[in-house]
Amino acid sequence: MIYVIFIAFALISFLVQKVLQTKFDNYSKVAIPNGLTGKDIAEKMLRDNGITDVSVISTEGRLTDHYNPATKTVNLSKDVYYGNSVAAAAVAAHECGHAVQHANAYSFLTLRSKLVPAVSFASQWMSWVLLAGILMLESVPGLLLFGIVLYGVTTLFSVVTLPVEINASSRALVWLSNAGVTNVYTHDKAQDALRWAAYTYVVAALGSIATLVYYILIFLNRRE
């Protein structure tokens, strides 16, 4: 049964990613009427929120856009940085939404940042510890328990990421509308793009929770 669940989550994740790529491909062809590029939109949103110590830079890759709180940079892929489209506007505003969260000390972003060192450690060791824990379950049950704790840290990170991403998109959409960047024709498209981007985080979090429950059940049923 557990393998059916894993396959189902893998399939759902694949489908969501395919739909997301299709949405962004389509919305990349819909121009923003005022001619602003992703770079222009990001810089304007930062200014409108009184943020003057964050830089907007271009980065390699596709859908590699992110905000780096350590360097205070909004990193936009070239398609977004130079693009004049609904997709570019949505992504640029979303990443600036994270910058606004950082400036306002948004609680979930602060918590996620504090989890990063623990998640880095857990990600490095949990696969090996879980494997060893299952193989040595009868003789050293505590090893699997330790692996579960490590996996729980990464699961917590996935769950905490959800409100961070959803809130950043909410801030982005409100600003895009209030600033007149999107209009009646383009706003729904920006909202749709960000909604599907959020679905990827939802699926990842649910998949992580399901896997964590699976390992917990193995540990609890070890004597049966």
C-alpha positions in Angstrom: 0.0 0.0 0.0 2.8 2.4 0.9 4.4 1.9 -2.5 1.1 2.9 -4.2 1.1 6.1 -2.1 4.7 6.9 -3.1 3.9 6.2 -6.8 0.8 8.4 -6.6 2.8 11.3 -5.0 5.5 10.9 -7.7 2.9 11.0 -10.4 1.1 14.0 -9.0 4.4 15.9 -8.5 5.3 15.1 -12.2 1.9 16.3 -13.4 2.0 19.5 -11.4 5.4 20.3 -12.7 4.3 19.7 -16.3 1.2 21.9 -15.8 3.4 24.6 -14.1 5.9 24.6 -17.0 3.0 24.8 -19.5 1.4 27.7 -17.6 4.7 29.6 -17.5 5.4 29.0 -21.1 2.0 30.3 -22.1 2.1 33.3 -19.7 5.6 34.1 -20.9 4.0 35.0 -24.3 1.5 37.4 -22.7 3.0 40.9 -22.5 2.6 43.3 -19.6 1.0 46.4 -21.2 3.3 49.0 -19.7 6.5 47.3 -21.0 8.2 46.7 -17.7 10.7 43.9 -17.4 11.0 41.6 -14.5 14.0 43.7 -13.3 11.9 46.9 -13.5 9.1 45.3 -11.6 11.3 43.9 -8.9 13.1 47.2 -8.4 9.8 49.1 -8.3 8.2 46.7 -5.8 11.2 47.1 -3.5 11.1 50.9 -3.7 7.4 50.9 -3.1 8.0 48.9 0.1 10.8 51.2 1.3 13.5 48.6 0.7 16.7 50.1 -0.4 19.3 47.6 0.6 18.3 44.7 -1.7 19.8 44.3 -5.2 18.1 42.7 -8.2 20.5 40.5 -10.2 20.3 38.1 -13.1 21.1 34.4 -12.6 21.6 31.4 -14.9 19.1 28.7 -15.5 15.3 28.4 -15.9 12.9 28.8 -12.9 16.0 29.4 -10.7 14.6 32.6 -9.3 15.0 33.1 -5.6 15.6 35.6 -2.8 18.8 35.2 -0.8 18.4 36.8 2.6 22.1 36.3 3.4 23.2 38.5 0.5 20.0 40.5 0.3 19.6 39.8 -3.4 16.6 39.1 -5.6 18.0 36.6 -8.1 16.0 36.4 -11.3 16.6 34.0 -14.2 17.3 35.7 -17.5 13.9 35.0 -18.9 12.4 36.8 -15.9 15.0 39.5 -15.5 14.7 40.6 -19.2 11.2 39.4 -19.8 8.2 41.6 -20.3 5.4 39.1 -19.6 2.8 38.1 -17.1 5.1 35.2 -16.0 8.1 37.5 -15.5 6.0 40.0 -13.5 4.5 37.2 -11.3 7.9 35.6 -10.5 9.7 38.9 -10.0 7.0 40.2 -7.6 6.9 36.8 -5.8 10.6 36.9 -5.1 10.3 40.5 -3.9 7.5 39.3 -1.6 10.2 37.3 0.2 12.3 40.4 0.5 9.4 42.2 2.0 8.9 39.3 4.4 12.6 39.6 5.4 12.3 43.3 6.0 9.2 42.8 8.1 10.7 39.9 10.0 7.8 37.6 8.9 7.7 34.8 11.5 7.6 31.8 9.2 10.5 33.1 7.1 12.5 33.7 10.3 11.7 30.1 11.4 12.6 28.7 8.0 15.9 30.5 8.1 16.7 29.2 11.5 16.0 25.6 10.3 18.5 25.8 7.4 21.6 24.6 9.4 19.7 21.7 10.9 18.1 20.8 7.5 21.5 20.9 5.8 22.9 18.4 8.4 19.8 16.2 8.2 19.8 16.1 4.4 23.4 15.0 4.4 22.9 12.0 6.7 19.3 11.0 6.9 19.3 8.6 3.9 22.2 6.6 5.3 20.9 6.6 8.8 17.4 5.5 7.7 18.8 2.7 5.6 21.1 1.5 8.3 18.3 1.8 10.8 16.0 -0.4 8.8 18.7 -3.0 8.2 19.7 -3.0 11.9 16.1 -2.5 13.2 16.0 -5.5 15.6 19.5 -5.0 17.1 19.7 -1.2 17.2 16.2 0.3 17.0 17.4 3.7 18.2 19.3 4.2 14.9 16.0 4.2 12.9 14.5 6.5 15.5 17.4 8.9 15.0 16.8 8.7 11.2 13.2 9.5 11.8 14.1 12.6 13.8 16.4 13.7 10.9 13.7 13.2 8.4 11.3 15.0 10.6 13.5 18.1 10.5 13.3 18.1 6.7 9.6 17.5 6.8 9.1 20.4 9.2 11.1 22.6 6.8 8.7 21.6 3.9 5.7 22.4 6.0 7.0 25.8 7.2 7.9 26.6 3.6 4.2 26.5 2.6 3.0 29.7 4.4 6.2 31.4 3.4 5.6 30.8 -0.3 1.8 31.4 -0.1 2.3 34.7 1.7 4.9 35.9 -0.7 2.5 35.2 -3.6 -0.3 37.0 -1.8 1.9 40.1 -1.2 3.0 39.9 -4.9 -0.5 39.8 -6.3 -1.8 42.6 -4.1 1.1 44.8 -5.1 0.8 44.0 -8.8 -2.8 45.1 -8.8 -2.3 48.2 -6.6 0.7 49.3 -8.6 -1.2 49.0 -11.9 1.4 46.5 -13.2 -1.4 44.0 -14.0 -4.9 44.8 -15.3 -8.2 43.0 -15.6 -6.8 40.9 -18.5 -3.5 39.9 -17.0 -4.0 39.7 -13.2 -5.9 36.4 -13.3 -3.1 34.9 -15.3 -0.5 36.1 -12.8 -2.6 34.6 -10.0 -3.0 31.3 -11.9 0.8 31.1 -12.4 1.6 31.6 -8.8 -1.2 29.2 -7.7 0.4 26.4 -9.6 3.8 27.3 -8.3 2.4 26.9 -4.8 1.0 23.5 -5.6 4.5 22.2 -6.1 5.3 23.0 -2.5 2.0 21.5 -1.3 2.7 18.2 -3.0 6.3 18.2 -1.7 5.1 18.8 1.9 2.4 16.1 1.7 4.8 13.6 0.2 7.4 14.3 2.9 4.7 13.9 5.6 3.6 10.6 4.1 7.1 9.3 4.0 7.7 10.3 7.6 4.6 8.4 8.7 5.8 5.4 6.8 9.1 5.3 8.7 7.3 5.9 12.0 5.1 2.9 11.3 8.1 0.7 10.5 9.6 1.7 13.8 6.4 1.2 15.8 5.7 -2.2 14.2 9.2 -3.5 14.6 8.2 -6.1 17.2 5.2 -7.5 15.3 
